[in-house]
Amino acid sequence: MSEWYVQVGEDVGRALTRLAPLMGTLLLPAAYWGEVYAVPGVLASVAVTFALGWVLSRLCQPADDASKAEVFASAGAVWLAAVLVGTLPFLTVAWTVGVNPGFASIPPSAADPTLRVFQDPVNAWFESMSGFTGSGLTMARKESELPHTIQWWRSLSQWLGGLGVIVLTVAIVNESGNSMLSQYYEDRSPLGQFQSDDQSNDPKLLVGVFTVATLLAAALFWAVGMPVWDSLNHAMTGLATGGFSVTDNSIATYDSAVIEYALWPVMLLGSIAFPIHYLILRGDLRNLYADLQTRWVFGSFAVGSVAMVAVLVQSGAYDGVAAALRYGGFQFISAMSCTGFQSAPISEWSVTAQLVLSGGMTVGAAAGSTAGGIKLVRLLTLLKGTAFRISGVFYPASAVRRFRFDGRVLTDTEASQEFEEAAIVAFLWVLFLLLGIVVLLAVVPDSYTLENVVFEIASTQGNVGLSTGIVGPDMSPIAKGTLLFNMWIGRLEIIPVLVALRALLTRGRQ
């Protein structure tokens, strides 16, 4: 077997053996809610996932550290493998209900067409991809009619997608001694910013912070009137900025301003780099204003919300500023944080309002958070880097210049590297956004406008989940395939996917 495939196979295998027990937690809601018919499918899903992981782990045992191509290939492959096995609970439970075995009575809600759409493997794959990428777009017509077992898997997949897959991968590479892949993930997760702590390489630290924040969010939602089950699920998907819901109309179901305002701080927390959460829990509150990205998150949310309110008032969507703030502020924060909770009929808003939301979804929030998009730090790098380049025209060629960014002083070469990385990712992000728009325009019904399509692709690639109504089980296979790809590359920030695909096609080493 090629050494390239050995390395990737081991990483995927170890990830699957750790995902299987987490998938086994589906037995808890199945037992509590008496959904006996779901148990065989869950057990089969766990068994297949663990068996695949165990076989890959035993067959693939590389001798050396990974090359750069293997690093990116493993990044893309682990996510894709998690998504593929993540389809199994949807498929097996839906197929069990379709067969209607005699050992367990199936309630009318489980036989609803909502669950039957997952008998189609493409729909199950779409739901799993939307979960693990934190996108929140769904094939379910009535999310409230899904079995509690499936509702839990949707929420758990987003919780894992927001944090767990990265943590699992870091745990894998720490065990295997694969230093390059470990560094790759640490550079893209909060773990890399805990280097001064003795536990900096322990994924349990980040899991602990995330779990505490999730439980606090669930308690807050319950306190303001959300049912316990709804509170737990929305806390998981809210903090992971995923947006899956257990209600049919997302947050609009509750029609409660108190609940909507309670969600604001949770979506904001999900938008901040998780090292800041850790430092705040230790009592270091100054990072709420000392950290560059955190300041920009607060500032961007404030400016964007004001702009959103002004657009809604000007267009006459709402009678007063209070109503415009309630719905406009909520939807902008939901969009820019890439959470995707919905409290208003966005498809009925003006073109300008939809484009403002599209802009927020494209930029996203802080790197090191669970949000998607290009990321604020890249936008800042591009803005400051452009100004640095332009100002260089007025200096003599012999001048020694330093690029100052977030307390760091970089040489011209170091500044060029950071600027180029941000520019490349931003360019590719926009390129694939445009490609997705072109494809979707060609296949969606004529009743959807250009702004609807732009909004849908921005939401998909930004891993947001807000929708103007295009996404659904009746979409064409081409539309589903396009959105699947956009969700995947959006979550992995494009470059790992491109390198992984090139390595897969050429079997080359970089």
C-alpha positions in Angstrom: 0.0 0.0 0.0 1.3 3.5 -0.8 2.8 5.3 2.1 0.5 8.3 1.3 -2.6 6.2 1.8 -1.2 4.5 4.9 -0.9 7.8 6.6 -4.3 9.1 5.7 -5.9 5.7 6.4 -4.5 5.6 9.9 -5.8 9.1 10.7 -9.3 8.2 9.4 -9.3 4.9 11.2 -8.4 6.4 14.6 -11.0 9.1 14.1 -13.8 6.6 13.3 -12.9 4.4 16.4 -13.5 7.5 18.5 -16.6 8.6 16.8 -18.3 5.2 17.2 -18.8 5.5 21.0 -20.2 9.1 20.6 -22.6 7.7 18.1 -23.6 5.2 20.7 -25.1 8.0 22.9 -28.1 7.8 20.5 -29.2 4.8 22.6 -29.9 7.2 25.5 -32.7 9.2 23.9 -34.0 6.0 22.3 -34.3 4.4 25.7 -35.7 7.5 27.4 -38.4 8.2 24.8 -39.2 4.5 24.2 -38.0 4.6 20.5 -37.2 0.9 20.4 -37.4 0.7 16.7 -34.4 3.0 16.4 -32.1 0.7 18.5 -31.2 -1.8 15.8 -30.2 1.0 13.4 -28.1 2.8 16.0 -26.3 -0.5 17.0 -25.6 -1.2 13.3 -24.3 2.3 12.7 -22.0 2.0 15.7 -20.7 -1.4 14.7 -20.0 -0.4 11.1 -18.3 2.8 12.2 -16.1 1.1 14.7 -15.3 -1.8 12.4 -14.2 0.5 9.6 -12.0 2.5 12.0 -10.5 -0.6 13.6 -9.6 -2.2 10.2 -8.0 1.0 8.9 -6.1 1.5 12.1 -4.6 -2.0 11.9 -3.9 -2.0 8.2 -2.4 1.5 8.1 0.7 2.1 10.3 3.1 4.7 8.8 6.6 4.8 9.9 7.4 8.5 9.4 5.8 11.9 10.0 3.4 13.2 7.4 4.3 15.2 4.4 2.4 18.4 3.6 0.2 16.7 1.1 -0.7 14.0 3.7 -1.5 16.7 6.3 -4.1 18.3 4.0 -5.4 15.0 2.7 -5.9 13.7 6.3 -7.7 17.0 7.2 -10.2 16.6 4.3 -10.5 12.8 4.6 -11.3 12.8 8.3 -14.1 15.2 7.8 -15.4 13.4 4.8 -15.3 10.0 6.6 -17.1 11.4 9.6 -19.8 12.8 7.3 -20.2 9.5 5.4 -20.6 7.3 8.5 -22.8 10.1 9.9 -25.4 9.2 7.3 -25.8 5.7 8.8 -28.2 6.7 11.7 -30.4 8.6 9.3 -30.5 5.7 6.8 -30.9 2.8 9.2 -33.6 4.4 11.3 -35.5 5.5 8.2 -35.2 2.1 6.6 -36.4 0.4 9.8 -39.5 2.5 9.9 -40.1 1.8 6.2 -39.9 -2.0 6.9 -42.1 -1.6 10.0 -40.8 -4.6 12.0 -43.2 -6.3 14.4 -40.9 -6.1 17.5 -41.6 -2.4 18.2 -44.6 -0.2 17.6 -43.9 2.8 15.4 -45.7 6.0 16.4 -47.4 8.1 13.6 -44.9 10.8 14.0 -42.0 8.5 13.1 -43.9 7.4 10.0 -44.3 11.0 8.9 -42.8 11.8 5.4 -40.2 13.9 7.2 -38.3 10.8 8.3 -39.0 8.9 5.0 -36.9 11.4 3.0 -33.8 9.9 4.7 -34.4 6.6 3.0 -32.7 8.3 0.1 -28.9 8.1 0.7 -28.3 11.5 -0.9 -30.7 13.2 1.5 -29.1 11.4 4.5 -25.6 12.4 3.2 -26.8 16.0 2.9 -28.1 16.1 6.4 -24.9 14.6 7.8 -22.8 17.0 5.8 -24.9 19.9 7.0 -24.5 18.6 10.6 -20.7 18.0 10.7 -20.0 21.2 8.8 -22.2 23.3 11.1 -24.3 24.4 8.1 -27.8 23.8 9.4 -29.5 23.4 6.1 -31.9 20.5 6.3 -33.9 18.0 4.2 -36.4 17.6 7.0 -39.8 19.1 6.3 -41.0 19.0 9.9 -38.1 18.8 12.3 -40.5 18.4 15.3 -41.8 15.1 13.8 -38.3 13.5 13.7 -37.7 10.8 16.3 -35.8 12.1 19.3 -33.0 9.8 18.5 -32.5 11.5 15.1 -33.0 14.9 16.7 -30.1 14.1 19.1 -27.9 12.9 16.3 -28.4 16.1 14.3 -27.6 18.2 17.3 -24.6 16.1 18.3 -23.2 16.1 14.8 -23.2 19.9 14.9 -21.7 20.0 18.3 -18.9 17.6 17.1 -18.6 19.5 13.8 -18.1 22.8 15.7 -15.4 21.3 17.9 -15.2 17.6 18.3 -13.7 16.5 15.0 -10.8 18.9 15.4 -10.3 17.8 19.0 -10.5 14.1 18.0 -8.0 14.6 15.3 -5.6 16.4 17.7 -6.0 13.5 20.1 -5.2 11.1 17.3 -2.1 12.8 16.2 -0.9 13.3 19.8 -1.1 9.6 20.3 0.5 8.7 17.0 3.3 11.2 17.3 2.3 12.8 13.9 3.8 16.2 14.7 2.9 17.9 11.4 -0.7 17.0 11.4 -1.0 17.9 15.1 0.5 21.3 14.4 -1.8 21.8 11.4 -4.9 21.4 13.6 -3.4 23.3 16.6 -2.8 26.3 14.3 -6.5 26.2 13.2 -8.0 25.5 16.6 -7.8 27.2 20.0 -5.4 24.5 21.3 -2.6 26.2 19.6 -3.1 29.3 21.8 -2.8 27.4 25.1 0.9 26.8 24.8 1.7 28.5 28.1 -0.5 26.1 30.0 0.7 22.6 31.0 -2.4 21.1 29.5 -2.0 22.8 26.1 -1.8 19.6 24.2 -4.7 17.9 26.0 -8.0 18.0 24.0 -9.9 17.4 27.2 -9.3 21.0 28.1 -11.1 22.4 25.1 -13.9 19.8 25.4 -14.3 20.9 29.1 -14.6 24.6 28.2 -17.1 23.8 25.4 -19.2 21.5 27.6 -19.4 24.0 30.4 -20.5 26.7 28.0 -23.1 24.4 26.4 -24.6 23.6 29.8 -24.8 27.2 30.8 -26.5 28.1 27.5 -29.0 25.3 28.0 -29.8 26.6 31.6 -30.3 30.1 30.2 -32.7 28.9 27.5 -34.7 26.9 30.0 -34.8 29.9 32.4 -36.4 32.1 29.7 -39.2 29.6 28.9 -37.8 27.0 26.4 -38.6 23.3 27.2 -35.7 21.3 28.6 -35.3 19.1 25.4 -35.4 22.2 23.2 -33.0 24.0 25.5 -30.3 21.3 25.4 -30.5 20.8 21.6 -30.5 24.6 20.9 -27.6 25.1 23.3 -25.6 22.5 21.4 -26.3 23.8 18.0 -26.3 27.5 19.0 -22.9 27.4 20.7 -21.5 25.3 17.8 -23.0 28.0 15.5 -24.7 25.2 13.6 -28.4 26.1 13.7 -30.2 22.8 13.6 -33.5 23.0 15.5 -36.0 20.6 16.9 -38.9 22.8 15.9 -40.5 23.3 12.5 -39.8 27.0 12.1 -36.6 27.3 14.0 -36.6 30.1 16.7 -39.7 31.7 15.1 -41.7 28.8 16.5 -41.5 30.3 20.0 -42.5 33.8 18.9 -40.7 35.1 22.0 -38.6 38.2 22.1 -37.1 37.1 25.4 -35.9 33.8 23.9 -34.5 35.6 20.9 -32.6 38.0 23.0 -31.3 35.2 25.2 -29.8 33.6 22.1 -27.8 36.7 21.3 -25.0 36.1 23.9 -24.8 32.4 23.0 -24.3 33.1 19.3 -21.8 35.8 20.3 -19.9 33.3 22.5 -19.8 30.8 19.5 -18.2 33.6 17.4 -15.3 34.3 19.8 -12.1 32.2 19.7 -12.4 29.6 22.4 -9.0 30.4 24.0 -10.8 33.6 25.1 -13.6 31.5 26.8 -10.9 29.6 28.6 -9.1 32.8 29.8 -12.4 34.3 30.9 -13.3 31.2 32.9 -9.9 31.7 34.6 -11.0 35.2 35.5 -8.9 37.1 32.9 -11.8 39.4 31.7 -9.5 41.9 30.0 -9.4 39.6 26.9 -13.0 40.7 26.2 -11.5 44.0 24.9 -7.7 43.3 24.7 -8.0 40.6 22.0 -8.1 42.0 18.5 -10.5 39.5 17.0 -12.9 39.8 19.9 -13.1 43.6 19.6 -13.8 43.2 15.9 -16.5 40.7 16.5 -18.3 43.0 18.9 -17.8 46.0 16.6 -18.9 44.1 13.4 -22.0 42.8 15.1 -22.9 46.2 16.4 -22.4 48.0 13.1 -24.0 45.3 11.0 -27.1 45.2 13.3 -27.5 48.9 13.0 -27.3 48.7 9.3 -29.7 45.9 9.2 -32.2 47.8 11.3 -31.9 50.9 9.1 -32.5 48.8 6.0 -35.6 47.1 7.4 -37.1 50.4 8.7 -36.4 52.1 5.3 -38.0 49.3 3.4 -41.0 49.3 5.6 -40.6 45.7 6.6 -41.5 46.6 10.2 -43.4 49.6 11.7 -40.9 50.7 14.3 -37.3 50.5 15.4 -38.0 48.1 18.2 -39.4 45.4 15.9 -36.7 46.0 13.4 -34.1 45.6 16.1 -35.7 42.4 17.4 -35.7 40.7 14.0 -33.0 42.5 12.1 -30.4 42.4 15.0 -31.1 38.7 15.6 -30.9 37.7 12.0 -27.7 39.7 11.4 -25.9 38.1 14.4 -27.3 34.7 13.4 -25.9 35.3 9.9 -22.4 36.7 10.7 -21.9 34.2 13.6 -22.9 31.5 11.0 -25.4 30.1 13.5 -28.4 30.0 11.1 -31.2 30.3 13.6 -34.2 32.0 11.9 -36.8 34.2 13.5 -38.2 36.1 10.5 -39.3 35.4 6.9 -36.1 36.4 5.2 -37.4 35.5 1.7 -39.9 38.3 2.1 -37.3 40.9 3.0 -35.9 43.4 0.5 -33.0 42.7 -1.9 -30.8 45.1 0.1 -31.6 43.3 3.4 -30.8 39.9 1.9 -27.5 41.2 0.6 -26.5 42.7 3.9 -27.0 39.3 5.5 -25.1 37.6 2.6 -22.2 39.9 3.4 -22.2 39.0 7.0 -22.3 35.3 6.2 -19.4 35.7 3.8 -17.1 37.4 6.3 -18.0 35.2 9.3 -16.5 35.7 12.8 -13.3 35.0 14.6 -10.7 32.3 13.7 -10.5 29.8 16.5 -14.3 29.9 17.0 -16.9 27.6 15.6 -18.1 30.1 13.0 -17.6 29.7 9.2 -16.9 32.3 6.5 -13.7 33.8 5.4 -13.0 34.9 9.0 -12.5 38.4 10.4 -8.8 38.0 10.9 -8.3 37.4 7.2 -10.3 40.5 6.4 -8.2 42.5 8.8 -5.0 41.1 7.3 -6.2 42.0 3.8 -7.2 45.5 4.8 -4.0 46.3 6.7 -1.8 44.4 4.2 -3.3 46.4 1.3 -2.6 49.7 3.2 0.9 48.5 4.0 1.6 47.7 0.3 0.2 51.0 -0.9 2.1 53.1 1.6 5.3 51.2 0.5 5.2 53.2 -2.7 6.2 56.3 -0.8 9.3 54.8 0.8 12.7 54.3 -0.9 13.7 50.8 -1.8 16.4 50.7 0.9 13.9 51.5 3.7 13.5 48.8 6.3 9.8 48.6 7.2 7.9 46.6 9.8 4.3 45.4 9.6 2.5 45.7 12.9 -0.5 43.5 13.5 -2.2 42.6 16.7 0.8 43.3 18.9 3.3 41.5 16.5 6.0 43.2 14.5 6.6 41.4 11.2 9.3 41.7 8.6 8.4 42.5 5.0 8.8 38.8 4.2 6.7 37.6 7.1 4.0 40.2 6.2 4.0 39.1 2.6 3.4 35.5 3.7 0.4 36.4 5.9 -1.0 38.7 3.3 -0.7 36.1 0.5 -2.3 33.4 2.6 -5.3 35.6 3.4 -5.5 36.8 -0.2 -5.4 33.2 -1.6 -8.1 31.9 0.8 -10.3 34.9 0.2 -9.9 34.6 -3.6 -10.7 30.9 -3.6 -13.6 31.5 -1.3 -15.2 34.0 -3.7 -14.3 31.9 -6.7 -16.2 28.9 -5.4 -19.0 31.1 -4.2 -19.4 32.4 -7.8 -19.2 28.9 -9.3 -21.9 27.7 -6.9 -24.1 30.6 -7.8 -23.8 29.9 -11.5 -24.7 26.2 -11.1 -27.6 26.8 -8.8 -29.0 29.5 -11.1 -29.1 27.0 -13.9 -31.1 24.3 -12.0 -33.4 26.1 -9.5 -37.0 27.0 -10.6 -37.4 30.5 -12.2 -39.5 31.6 -9.2 -36.2 32.1 -7.3 -34.4 35.4 -7.9 -30.7 36.0 -8.2 -30.5 37.5 -4.7 -32.2 34.3 -3.4 -29.5 32.2 -5.1 -26.7 34.4 -3.9 -28.1 34.2 -0.3 -28.4 30.4 -0.5 -24.9 29.8 -1.7 -23.4 32.3 0.8 -25.3 30.6 3.6 -24.1 27.1 2.4 -20.4 27.9 1.9 -20.4 30.0 5.0 -21.9 27.1 6.9 -24.7 29.2 8.2 -28.0 27.5 7.4 -30.3 30.4 6.8 -32.5 29.8 3.7 -34.8 31.5 1.4 -36.6 28.3 0.7 -34.5 26.7 -2.0 -33.1 23.9 0.1 -35.3 20.9 0.4 -35.7 17.2 -0.5 -37.2 18.1 -3.9 -34.1 19.8 -5.1 -32.4 18.4 -8.2 -29.4 16.0 -7.6 -27.2 18.6 -9.2 -28.3 21.3 -6.7 -27.8 18.9 -3.8 -24.3 17.9 -5.1 -23.3 21.5 -5.5 -24.4 22.5 -2.0 -22.7 19.4 -0.5 -19.4 20.4 -2.1 -19.8 24.1 -1.0 -20.5 23.0 2.6 -17.4 20.8 2.7 -15.0 23.3 1.3 -16.5 26.1 3.4 -15.8 24.2 6.6 -12.3 23.1 5.7 -11.4 26.6 4.2 -10.9 25.2 0.7 -7.1 24.7 0.5 -7.1 21.3 2.4 -9.8 20.1 0.1 -8.0 21.1 -3.1 -4.7 19.6 -2.0 -6.5 16.4 -0.8 -8.3 16.1 -4.1 -5.1 16.7 -6.1 -3.2 14.1 -4.0 -6.1 11.6 -4.4 -6.0 12.0 -8.2 -2.3 12.0 -8.6 -1.3 9.9 -5.6 1.6 12.3 -5.3 3.6 13.5 -2.3 4.3 17.2 -1.8 
